[in-house]
Amino acid sequence: MRRLTDTDGLTEVQQDILRTVREFVDTEVLPTVAELDQSDTYPAKIVEGLKELGVFGLTISPEYGGLGESLLTYALVVEESGRGWISRSGILKTHFIVAYLIGRHGTDDQKAHLLPRMAAGEVRGALSISEPGLGSDVAAIRTTARRDGEDYVISGQKMWLTNGASANLVALLARSGEGAQAPHRNLTAFLIDKEPGFGETRPGLTVPGKIDKLGYKGVDTTELILDQCRVPASRVLGEAPGHGFYQMMDGIEVGRVNVAARGCGVAQRAFELAIDYARKRETFGKPIAEHQAITFKLAEMATKTVTAHQMMVMAARRKDTGEQSDLEAGMAKYVASEYCKEVVEDALRIHGGYGYSKEYEIERLYRDAPMLLIGEGTSEIQRMIIGQRLVRQYRTEA
């Protein structure tokens, strides 16, 4: 049977990868996710399974031991992962972004040193941009990096690091005062090694503890405190001080495709649960799926899920061309996250009172979906980016 969000034009290799990931989700993730979610437990066994599948090296060049697959393949894998559990896809998310940043902007030495171990899953990445009170105003970063001989000395506080404790490599954005004086042009990206875990994981670098969240359980979301943390100048991304803003924004486009893909996966799962329940649950002598009110809901849910999927595929393919894709990535992230929320809520309504019970999977999806409205820029930020980009694109000469 054709799936609701099958993608046309995939190679046999892409189809094989997706079948493998889908089988892993169905056999290893879905049967265990309820317990992991309710206990807020890091899914160590699932991570080991991802290593064995080679997923951590999906987009890394074969030159460095990866599979060399496209961003489209990555997005479709994330969609399948999100269908099982967005926390699982969150473990992959920042790792992929950091690997992308190194592969795209890193020096030859940085690539040779880090990418083979990242492809094997031995080194896993976290991304550190946000700060307390910063929100989406990246140009207002306060964390400072002061040059001192062959090192930089970094001090400040970072927030909302996915994989903040489990990662042993952090791509971090700080204000170095190098480059042009415009606020967004004196930011520098650093590649910082640390030990996994909580507490002081490197001299001057502390991971205080895990942030307790509404949903998105299992994956560790943390703060990061830097107090005179010394980082070699050779660990500036691409050894290009002052270029961090542009490098990180390139990575954020990948992140927005990721969030869109996760929204598609969650919406797909919510639709599956809703239509299965609606076909089995009977009222007034027939399955509720045959009542027009529910039929209309299912039609809207399916349409929104397919629309989000197609937008996500468009954005991924655009990014794969190497051209600027902030417009497409913003549209996909905006549509997928908003539609995901609406599809999940309708699925909960179809389940009635049972949807509010932890016994049913839709309750978890209802807690997870709001994170997608915020991650990698809120819907309000996406509308601002989309609108500004359209105004520039359609500007006419006087």
C-alpha positions as CSV (number, residue, x, y, z in Angstrom):
1,M,0.0,0.0,0.0
2,R,1.3,3.4,-0.9
3,R,2.1,5.5,2.2
4,L,0.5,8.9,2.7
5,T,3.8,10.7,2.4
6,D,5.8,8.6,-0.1
7,T,8.4,10.6,-2.0
8,D,8.7,10.3,-5.8
9,G,12.0,10.2,-7.7
10,L,14.1,8.5,-5.0
11,T,17.0,6.2,-5.9
12,E,17.1,2.6,-4.9
13,V,19.8,3.4,-2.3
14,Q,17.5,6.1,-0.8
15,Q,14.6,3.7,-0.7
16,D,16.7,1.0,0.9
17,I,17.9,3.5,3.6
18,L,14.3,4.6,4.4
19,R,13.0,1.0,4.5
20,T,15.8,0.1,7.0
21,V,15.1,3.2,9.2
22,R,11.3,2.5,9.0
23,E,11.8,-1.1,10.1
24,F,14.1,0.1,13.0
25,V,11.4,2.6,14.1
26,D,8.7,0.0,14.0
27,T,10.6,-2.8,15.8
28,E,13.0,-0.9,18.1
29,V,11.6,2.5,18.8
30,L,7.8,2.4,18.9
31,P,7.6,-0.6,21.3
32,T,9.9,1.1,23.9
33,V,9.1,4.8,23.5
34,A,6.3,5.0,26.1
35,E,8.5,3.8,28.9
36,L,11.5,6.0,27.9
37,D,9.3,9.1,27.5
38,Q,7.6,8.6,30.9
39,S,10.8,8.0,32.7
40,D,12.7,10.7,30.7
41,T,15.4,8.2,30.1
42,Y,18.2,8.7,27.5
43,P,17.7,6.0,24.8
44,A,21.2,4.5,25.0
45,K,20.2,1.3,23.3
46,I,18.5,3.1,20.4
47,V,21.6,5.3,19.9
48,E,23.8,2.1,19.7
49,G,21.4,0.8,17.1
50,L,21.7,4.0,15.1
51,K,25.5,3.6,15.2
52,E,25.2,0.1,13.8
53,L,23.0,1.4,11.0
54,G,25.6,4.0,10.1
55,V,23.0,6.8,10.5
56,F,25.4,9.2,12.2
57,G,27.5,9.3,9.0
58,L,24.6,9.6,6.6
59,T,25.6,13.0,5.1
60,I,29.3,12.9,5.8
61,S,31.5,12.4,2.7
62,P,32.7,8.8,2.0
63,E,36.2,10.3,2.1
64,Y,35.7,10.6,5.8
65,G,33.9,7.3,6.3
66,G,30.3,8.5,5.8
67,L,27.6,7.5,3.3
68,G,27.7,10.9,1.4
69,E,23.9,11.1,1.1
70,S,22.0,14.3,0.2
71,L,20.1,16.6,2.6
72,L,16.9,15.2,1.1
73,T,17.9,11.7,2.3
74,Y,18.7,13.2,5.7
75,A,15.4,14.9,5.9
76,L,13.5,11.8,4.9
77,V,15.4,9.8,7.6
78,V,14.5,12.5,10.1
79,E,10.9,12.3,9.1
80,E,10.9,8.5,9.7
81,S,12.6,9.0,13.0
82,G,10.2,11.7,14.0
83,R,7.3,9.4,13.2
84,G,8.7,7.1,15.9
85,W,9.9,9.7,18.5
86,I,11.0,13.2,17.9
87,S,13.5,12.8,20.8
88,R,15.3,10.2,18.7
89,S,15.4,12.5,15.7
90,G,16.6,15.3,18.1
91,I,19.7,13.2,18.9
92,L,20.5,13.2,15.2
93,K,19.6,16.8,14.6
94,T,22.4,18.8,16.1
95,H,24.9,16.1,15.2
96,F,24.0,16.5,11.5
97,I,24.2,20.3,11.7
98,V,27.6,20.2,13.3
99,A,28.9,17.7,10.8
100,Y,27.5,19.9,8.0
101,L,29.2,23.0,9.3
102,I,32.5,21.2,9.5
103,G,32.1,19.6,6.1
104,R,31.1,22.9,4.5
105,H,33.2,25.5,6.4
106,G,35.9,23.5,8.3
107,T,39.6,23.4,7.4
108,D,41.1,20.2,6.0
109,D,42.6,19.4,9.4
110,Q,39.3,19.9,11.2
111,K,37.5,17.7,8.7
112,A,40.2,14.9,8.9
113,H,40.3,15.1,12.7
114,L,36.5,15.2,13.4
115,L,34.4,13.8,10.6
116,P,35.6,10.1,10.6
117,R,34.8,9.9,14.3
118,M,31.5,11.7,13.8
119,A,30.5,9.3,11.0
120,A,31.2,6.4,13.3
121,G,29.1,8.0,16.1
122,E,32.1,8.1,18.4
123,V,32.0,12.0,18.4
124,R,28.5,13.4,18.6
125,G,27.7,17.1,18.2
126,A,25.7,19.8,20.0
127,L,25.0,23.3,18.7
128,S,25.2,26.3,21.0
129,I,23.8,29.6,19.8
130,S,21.0,30.7,22.1
131,E,21.4,32.4,25.4
132,P,19.2,33.5,28.3
133,G,17.0,36.4,27.2
134,L,18.4,36.2,23.6
135,G,15.5,34.4,21.9
136,S,16.0,34.7,18.1
137,D,18.1,37.8,18.2
138,V,21.4,36.1,17.4
139,A,23.2,39.4,16.8
140,A,22.7,40.2,20.5
141,I,24.9,37.4,21.7
142,R,26.8,38.3,24.9
143,T,29.2,35.3,25.3
144,T,32.6,36.7,24.7
145,A,35.8,35.1,23.2
146,R,39.0,37.0,23.9
147,R,42.2,36.2,22.0
148,D,45.1,35.3,24.3
149,G,48.2,34.2,22.4
150,E,47.4,30.9,20.6
151,D,44.1,30.5,22.4
152,Y,40.7,32.2,22.9
153,V,39.3,32.6,26.4
154,I,35.5,32.2,26.3
155,S,33.1,33.3,29.0
156,G,29.3,33.4,29.1
157,Q,26.1,31.4,29.5
158,K,24.4,29.4,26.8
159,M,20.9,27.9,26.7
160,W,18.8,25.2,25.1
161,L,21.6,22.8,23.9
162,T,20.1,19.6,22.5
163,N,22.5,16.8,23.4
164,G,24.2,19.2,25.7
165,A,25.3,16.4,28.1
166,S,25.7,13.4,25.8
167,A,27.6,15.3,23.1
168,N,31.4,15.5,23.2
169,L,31.7,18.2,20.6
170,V,30.0,21.6,20.8
171,A,29.8,24.1,17.9
172,L,29.5,27.4,19.8
173,L,28.9,30.9,18.6
174,A,30.5,33.8,20.6
175,R,31.4,37.4,20.2
176,S,35.1,37.8,19.4
177,G,35.2,41.5,18.3
178,E,36.9,40.5,15.1
179,G,35.7,41.5,11.7
180,A,33.4,44.4,10.8
181,Q,31.7,46.3,13.6
182,A,28.2,45.4,12.7
183,P,26.9,43.2,15.6
184,H,26.4,40.1,13.5
185,R,29.8,40.5,11.8
186,N,32.0,40.1,14.9
187,L,30.8,36.6,15.9
188,T,33.0,33.6,15.7
189,A,32.1,29.9,15.7
190,F,34.2,27.5,17.8
191,L,34.5,23.7,17.8
192,I,34.9,22.8,21.5
193,D,35.8,19.3,22.8
194,K,34.3,18.2,26.1
195,E,33.6,15.1,28.0
196,P,30.0,13.7,28.0
197,G,28.0,14.2,31.2
198,F,27.1,16.9,33.7
199,G,29.3,19.1,35.8
200,E,32.6,20.5,34.7
201,T,33.2,18.6,31.4
202,R,36.3,20.6,30.4
203,P,38.3,23.2,32.4
204,G,36.1,26.3,32.4
205,L,33.1,24.6,30.8
206,T,30.2,23.3,33.0
207,V,26.9,21.6,32.0
208,P,24.7,22.3,35.1
209,G,22.0,19.8,34.6
210,K,19.1,18.7,32.4
211,I,16.2,21.1,31.8
212,D,12.8,19.6,32.7
213,K,10.4,20.0,29.8
214,L,6.8,19.5,28.9
215,G,7.6,17.0,26.2
216,Y,10.7,16.1,24.1
217,K,11.7,13.7,26.8
218,G,14.7,11.4,26.8
219,V,17.0,13.7,24.9
220,D,19.0,16.0,27.2
221,T,18.4,19.7,26.9
222,T,20.9,21.8,28.9
223,E,22.5,25.0,29.7
224,L,26.2,25.6,29.2
225,I,28.3,27.8,31.5
226,L,31.7,29.0,30.3
227,D,34.1,30.7,32.7
228,Q,37.5,31.5,31.2
229,C,37.4,28.4,29.0
230,R,40.5,28.2,26.9
231,V,40.0,27.0,23.3
232,P,42.9,26.8,20.8
233,A,42.7,29.2,17.9
234,S,42.9,26.2,15.6
235,R,39.4,25.3,16.8
236,V,37.8,28.3,15.2
237,L,35.5,26.9,12.5
238,G,37.4,27.2,9.2
239,E,40.0,29.2,11.1
240,A,37.9,32.2,10.0
241,P,37.3,34.6,13.0
242,G,34.4,37.0,12.5
243,H,32.5,34.7,10.1
244,G,30.5,32.7,12.6
245,F,27.2,34.4,12.0
246,Y,27.1,33.4,8.3
247,Q,28.4,29.9,9.0
248,M,25.8,29.3,11.7
249,M,23.0,30.7,9.6
250,D,24.0,28.3,6.9
251,G,23.6,25.5,9.4
252,I,20.3,26.8,10.7
253,E,18.8,26.4,7.2
254,V,19.7,22.7,7.6
255,G,18.1,22.8,11.1
256,R,14.9,24.3,9.8
257,V,14.6,21.5,7.2
258,N,15.2,19.1,10.1
259,V,12.4,20.7,12.2
260,A,10.1,20.6,9.2
261,A,10.9,16.9,8.7
262,R,10.2,16.1,12.3
263,G,6.9,17.9,12.1
264,C,6.0,15.8,9.1
265,G,6.9,12.6,11.0
266,V,4.8,13.5,14.0
267,A,1.9,14.5,11.8
268,Q,2.2,11.2,9.9
269,R,2.1,9.2,13.1
270,A,-0.8,11.2,14.5
271,F,-2.8,10.6,11.3
272,E,-2.0,6.8,11.5
273,L,-3.2,6.6,15.1
274,A,-6.3,8.7,14.3
275,I,-7.5,6.7,11.3
276,D,-6.8,3.4,13.0
277,Y,-8.8,4.4,16.0
278,A,-11.6,5.9,13.9
279,R,-12.0,2.6,11.9
280,K,-12.2,0.5,15.1
281,R,-14.2,2.8,17.5
282,E,-18.0,2.5,16.9
283,T,-20.8,4.8,17.9
284,F,-24.4,4.8,16.9
285,G,-24.0,1.5,15.2
286,K,-21.0,2.2,12.9
287,P,-17.3,3.1,13.0
288,I,-16.8,6.8,13.8
289,A,-14.7,7.0,10.6
290,E,-18.0,6.8,8.7
291,H,-19.5,9.8,10.5
292,Q,-19.1,12.9,8.3
293,A,-17.6,15.0,11.1
294,I,-14.7,12.5,11.5
295,T,-14.4,11.9,7.8
296,F,-13.9,15.7,7.3
297,K,-11.3,15.8,10.0
298,L,-9.3,12.9,8.5
299,A,-9.4,14.5,5.1
300,E,-8.0,17.8,6.5
301,M,-5.4,15.9,8.5
302,A,-4.2,13.9,5.5
303,T,-4.1,17.0,3.3
304,K,-2.1,19.0,5.9
305,T,0.4,16.1,6.4
306,V,1.0,15.7,2.6
307,T,1.3,19.5,2.1
308,A,3.9,19.8,4.9
309,H,5.8,16.8,3.5
310,Q,6.0,18.3,0.0
311,M,7.1,21.7,1.4
312,M,9.9,19.9,3.3
313,V,11.0,17.9,0.3
314,M,11.1,21.2,-1.8
315,A,13.3,22.9,0.8
316,A,15.7,20.0,1.1
317,R,16.1,19.7,-2.6
318,R,16.7,23.5,-2.8
319,K,19.4,23.3,-0.1
320,D,21.0,20.4,-2.0
321,T,21.6,22.6,-5.0
322,G,23.9,24.8,-2.8
323,E,21.9,27.9,-3.4
324,Q,20.4,30.1,-0.8
325,S,17.4,28.4,0.7
326,D,16.3,30.5,3.7
327,L,13.0,31.3,2.0
328,E,12.1,27.6,1.3
329,A,13.5,26.4,4.6
330,G,11.5,29.0,6.5
331,M,8.3,28.2,4.6
332,A,8.7,24.5,5.2
333,K,9.5,24.9,8.9
334,Y,6.5,27.3,9.4
335,V,4.0,25.1,7.5
336,A,5.2,21.8,8.9
337,S,5.3,22.9,12.6
338,E,1.9,24.6,12.5
339,Y,0.2,21.8,10.6
340,C,1.8,19.2,12.9
341,K,0.2,21.0,15.9
342,E,-3.2,21.0,14.2
343,V,-3.1,17.4,13.0
344,V,-2.0,16.2,16.5
345,E,-4.8,18.1,18.1
346,D,-7.4,16.7,15.7
347,A,-6.1,13.2,16.4
348,L,-6.5,13.8,20.1
349,R,-10.1,15.0,19.5
350,I,-10.8,11.9,17.5
351,H,-9.6,9.7,20.4
352,G,-11.9,11.6,22.8
353,G,-11.2,11.1,26.4
354,Y,-8.7,8.3,25.7
355,G,-6.5,10.8,23.9
356,Y,-5.9,12.5,27.3
357,S,-4.7,9.3,28.9
358,K,-1.0,8.4,29.0
359,E,-2.1,4.9,28.0
360,Y,-2.5,6.2,24.4
361,E,0.4,7.3,22.2
362,I,-1.4,10.5,21.0
363,E,-1.0,12.0,24.5
364,R,2.8,12.0,24.0
365,L,2.6,13.5,20.6
366,Y,0.4,16.3,22.0
367,R,3.2,17.2,24.4
368,D,5.9,16.9,21.8
369,A,4.4,18.9,19.0
370,P,4.7,22.4,20.7
371,M,8.5,22.1,20.7
372,L,8.5,22.2,16.9
373,L,6.7,25.6,17.0
374,I,9.7,27.1,18.8
375,G,12.8,25.2,17.7
376,E,15.1,26.8,15.1
377,G,13.0,30.0,15.3
378,T,9.3,30.5,16.2
379,S,6.6,30.8,13.6
380,E,6.6,34.5,14.0
381,I,10.3,34.6,13.1
382,Q,9.7,32.4,10.1
383,R,7.0,34.8,8.9
384,M,9.4,37.7,9.3
385,I,12.1,35.9,7.4
386,I,9.8,34.8,4.6
387,G,8.2,38.3,4.2
388,Q,11.6,40.1,4.2
389,R,13.0,37.6,1.7
390,L,10.0,38.0,-0.6
391,V,10.2,41.8,-0.5
392,R,13.9,41.7,-1.5
393,Q,13.2,39.1,-4.2
394,Y,10.3,41.0,-5.8
395,R,11.8,44.4,-5.4
396,T,11.4,46.4,-8.7
397,E,13.7,49.1,-9.9
398,A,12.3,52.6,-10.0
